[in-house]
Amino acid sequence: MGTDSSAPGRVIVVTGSNEGIGYHLSKALLEAGYRVAGLDVNGEGFASLVDAYPDTARFHRCDVTADADVTGAIDAVVDEWGRIDVLVNNAAVFTFAPFEDRSPEDTRREFEVNYFGYARTIRAVLPQMRAQGGGIIHNVSSGVASTGHPGLSGYASTKGAIEALVRSLRLELRYENVAVTLMYPPATNTRSAARLDYPSYAVQEPEAVGRKLAAKIESTRPVIVADWSTKLGMAAVRRVPYLVRRGTERFVEDPEPAVDHRG
């Protein structure tokens, strides 16, 4: 977990922490000795972590689409613990539907959570990190940002926008001790992703993914990939676009063959 001496006293904020990757990432960090503040709209799942780690786990109910919620949650963490060393932007939603079946409201909702939610939390923690002399801001992305995915045009667009934001922030902050990264988990068997019904061999369980990302929580590399298989898989689909088409063929309706009526 970085180094053993880095964990005690260090404060990490995780958005989307109530279930899935965010929950298991938080759990692994608490086991390693970090103080973790979980932010989410629902805290029923995270409550078990607060019970198990009453001194080092806190939950703050927070809708990342609401400015007041975000600033209130971040202020509460700083008021209690005095600092925020790492932010993990993990909260995300998606609507799975062909582009023509999606409403503009569907995409706006995805951008409010997946892009503006990240931007809000970054804006809230950045002054604190500057004042304390440094920090790390991890932003969970997805390979679909560069490959695309049928039925996920909105979600893929938000992740592409996040990648552009992160690259821009790294340039702006290059002379400061605040690192801004992109984190890539593998395809994960979360409750929301289960709707895509990928075969079991193509996805990993949230607990394993959370632990892999927790092990890299102190990394300041521009791009952080959960494991070598994810890194190789992303490189392969980027170099050979046919792999994306083949892997997502079942999400695309095959049109009826044209009929020649010329007699």
C-alpha positions in Angstrom: 0.0 0.0 0.0 2.6 2.5 -1.1 4.8 2.2 2.0 3.6 1.1 5.4 4.7 4.5 6.9 2.5 6.4 4.4 -0.9 5.1 5.7 -1.2 6.2 9.4 -2.8 9.6 9.6 -3.3 10.0 5.9 -6.8 11.0 4.8 -8.5 9.7 1.7 -11.9 10.7 0.3 -13.7 8.2 -2.0 -16.8 9.1 -3.9 -19.3 6.4 -4.9 -18.2 4.5 -1.8 -21.4 2.7 -0.8 -21.0 -0.4 -3.0 -18.9 -1.9 -5.8 -15.4 -0.7 -6.4 -15.7 2.3 -4.2 -16.8 0.2 -1.2 -14.0 -2.4 -1.6 -11.4 0.2 -2.3 -12.4 2.0 1.0 -12.4 -1.3 2.9 -8.9 -2.2 1.7 -7.6 1.3 2.6 -9.1 1.1 6.1 -7.4 -2.3 6.6 -4.1 -0.7 5.7 -4.5 2.0 8.3 -5.7 5.0 6.3 -8.5 7.3 7.4 -11.3 7.1 4.8 -14.2 9.4 4.3 -16.8 7.8 2.0 -19.1 10.1 0.0 -22.3 8.8 -1.6 -26.1 9.4 -1.8 -26.7 6.2 0.2 -24.7 5.1 3.1 -26.3 1.8 4.0 -23.4 -0.3 2.6 -20.7 1.9 4.0 -22.2 1.8 7.5 -20.6 -1.6 8.0 -17.2 0.0 7.5 -18.0 2.7 10.0 -19.0 0.0 12.5 -15.8 -1.9 11.9 -13.5 1.1 11.9 -15.1 3.7 14.2 -11.9 5.8 14.5 -10.9 5.9 10.9 -14.0 5.6 8.8 -16.6 8.4 8.2 -19.5 8.6 5.9 -20.9 11.9 4.5 -24.1 11.8 2.5 -23.3 13.6 -0.7 -24.9 14.1 -4.1 -22.0 15.0 -6.3 -24.4 16.9 -8.7 -25.1 19.4 -5.9 -22.5 22.1 -5.2 -23.6 22.5 -1.5 -23.4 18.8 -0.8 -19.8 18.6 -2.2 -18.5 21.6 -0.4 -20.3 20.6 2.8 -18.8 17.1 2.8 -15.3 18.2 2.0 -15.4 21.0 4.6 -16.6 18.4 7.2 -13.7 16.1 6.4 -11.2 19.0 6.8 -12.9 20.2 10.0 -12.5 16.8 11.6 -9.2 15.5 10.3 -7.5 18.7 9.2 -6.4 17.6 5.7 -7.2 15.6 2.6 -4.3 13.7 1.1 -6.0 11.7 -1.6 -9.3 12.1 -3.5 -10.6 9.2 -5.5 -13.3 10.3 -7.9 -15.2 7.1 -8.5 -19.0 7.9 -8.5 -20.6 7.2 -11.9 -23.9 6.3 -13.5 -24.8 5.2 -17.0 -27.9 4.6 -19.2 -27.6 1.6 -21.5 -29.5 2.3 -24.7 -28.9 2.9 -28.4 -28.2 6.5 -29.2 -31.5 7.1 -30.9 -33.4 5.7 -27.9 -31.6 8.0 -25.4 -33.0 11.3 -24.3 -30.9 14.4 -23.9 -31.8 14.2 -20.2 -30.1 10.8 -19.9 -26.9 12.2 -21.2 -27.1 15.3 -19.1 -27.5 13.1 -16.0 -24.4 11.1 -16.9 -22.4 14.3 -17.4 -23.7 15.8 -14.1 -22.4 12.8 -12.1 -19.5 11.5 -14.2 -17.9 14.7 -15.3 -19.2 17.7 -13.3 -19.3 15.6 -10.2 -15.6 15.0 -10.6 -15.0 18.6 -11.4 -16.9 19.7 -8.3 -14.9 17.5 -5.9 -11.6 18.6 -7.5 -12.6 22.2 -7.1 -13.5 21.6 -3.5 -10.3 19.8 -2.5 -7.7 21.7 -4.6 -7.4 24.7 -2.3 -6.9 22.5 0.7 -4.2 20.4 -1.0 -2.4 23.5 -2.1 -2.5 24.9 1.4 -1.1 21.8 3.0 1.6 21.4 0.4 0.4 18.5 -1.8 -2.1 15.8 -2.6 -3.2 13.2 -5.1 -6.4 13.3 -7.1 -7.3 10.0 -8.7 -10.0 9.9 -11.4 -11.5 6.5 -12.3 -11.9 6.3 -16.1 -12.7 3.5 -18.5 -11.3 2.0 -21.7 -14.6 2.9 -23.4 -13.3 6.5 -23.4 -11.0 5.6 -26.3 -12.7 2.5 -27.8 -16.4 3.4 -27.6 -19.1 0.9 -26.8 -22.5 0.3 -28.4 -25.3 1.5 -26.1 -22.9 3.5 -23.9 -22.4 6.6 -26.0 -23.2 9.0 -23.1 -21.0 7.2 -20.5 -18.1 6.9 -23.0 -18.4 10.6 -23.7 -18.2 11.5 -20.0 -15.1 9.4 -19.6 -13.5 11.0 -22.6 -14.2 14.4 -21.2 -12.7 13.4 -17.9 -9.5 12.3 -19.6 -9.2 15.6 -21.3 -9.8 17.4 -18.0 -7.1 15.4 -16.3 -4.6 16.0 -19.0 -5.3 19.7 -18.8 -5.1 19.8 -15.0 -1.8 18.0 -15.1 -0.4 20.8 -17.3 -1.8 23.5 -15.1 -0.4 21.9 -11.9 2.9 20.7 -13.2 4.9 23.1 -10.9 2.8 22.2 -7.8 2.9 19.1 -5.6 -0.6 18.0 -6.6 -0.8 15.0 -8.8 -3.9 14.3 -11.0 -4.2 10.8 -12.4 -6.4 8.6 -14.5 -7.2 5.2 -12.9 -8.3 2.3 -15.0 -10.1 -0.7 -13.4 -10.8 -3.8 -15.5 -14.3 -4.6 -16.5 -15.9 -5.2 -13.1 -19.0 -7.2 -12.0 -20.7 -4.3 -10.3 -24.5 -4.1 -9.9 -24.8 -1.5 -12.7 -22.4 -3.3 -15.1 -24.3 -6.6 -14.6 -26.9 -5.2 -17.0 -24.4 -5.6 -19.8 -24.3 -9.4 -19.1 -20.7 -9.9 -20.0 -19.4 -13.5 -19.5 -17.8 -14.2 -16.1 -14.3 -14.7 -17.7 -14.4 -11.1 -19.0 -15.0 -9.4 -15.7 -13.4 -9.3 -12.3 -15.1 -9.1 -8.9 -15.3 -5.7 -7.2 -13.4 -6.9 -4.1 -10.4 -7.9 -6.1 -10.5 -4.7 -8.2 -10.8 -2.5 -5.1 -7.8 -4.1 -3.5 -5.7 -3.7 -6.7 -6.5 0.0 -6.9 -5.9 0.4 -3.1 -2.4 -1.0 -3.6 -1.7 1.9 -6.0 -3.3 4.7 -4.0 0.0 6.5 -3.4 1.0 6.4 -7.1 1.3 9.7 -8.8 1.8 8.3 -12.3 -0.4 10.0 -15.0 -2.1 6.7 -15.8 -2.7 3.9 -13.3 -3.9 0.6 -14.5 -5.3 -2.0 -12.0 -3.2 -4.9 -13.3 -1.2 -6.2 -16.3 -4.1 -8.0 -17.9 -6.1 -4.8 -18.0 -3.1 -2.9 -19.4 -2.5 -5.5 -22.1 -6.2 -5.7 -23.0 -6.5 -1.9 -23.4 -3.4 -1.8 -25.6 -4.8 -4.7 -27.7 -8.2 -3.1 -28.4 -6.6 0.3 -29.2 -4.2 -1.3 -31.7 -6.7 -3.7 -33.2 -10.2 -2.0 -33.4 -11.7 -5.2 -34.8 -11.4 -6.7 -31.3 -13.8 -4.0 -30.0 -16.3 -4.7 -32.8 -16.1 -8.4 -32.3 -16.4 -8.1 -28.5 -19.5 -5.9 -28.7 -21.2 -7.5 -31.7 -24.0 -8.9 -29.6 -25.1 -5.3 -28.6 -25.8 -4.4 -32.2 -28.8 -5.5 -34.1 -28.0 -7.1 -37.4 -30.1 -5.5 -40.1 -32.2 -7.6 -42.4 -30.4 -8.2 -45.7 -31.5 -5.9 -48.5 -34.0 -7.4 -51.0 -33.6 -6.6 -54.7 -37.1 -5.8 -56.1 -35.9 -5.0 -59.6 -37.2 -8.4 -60.9 
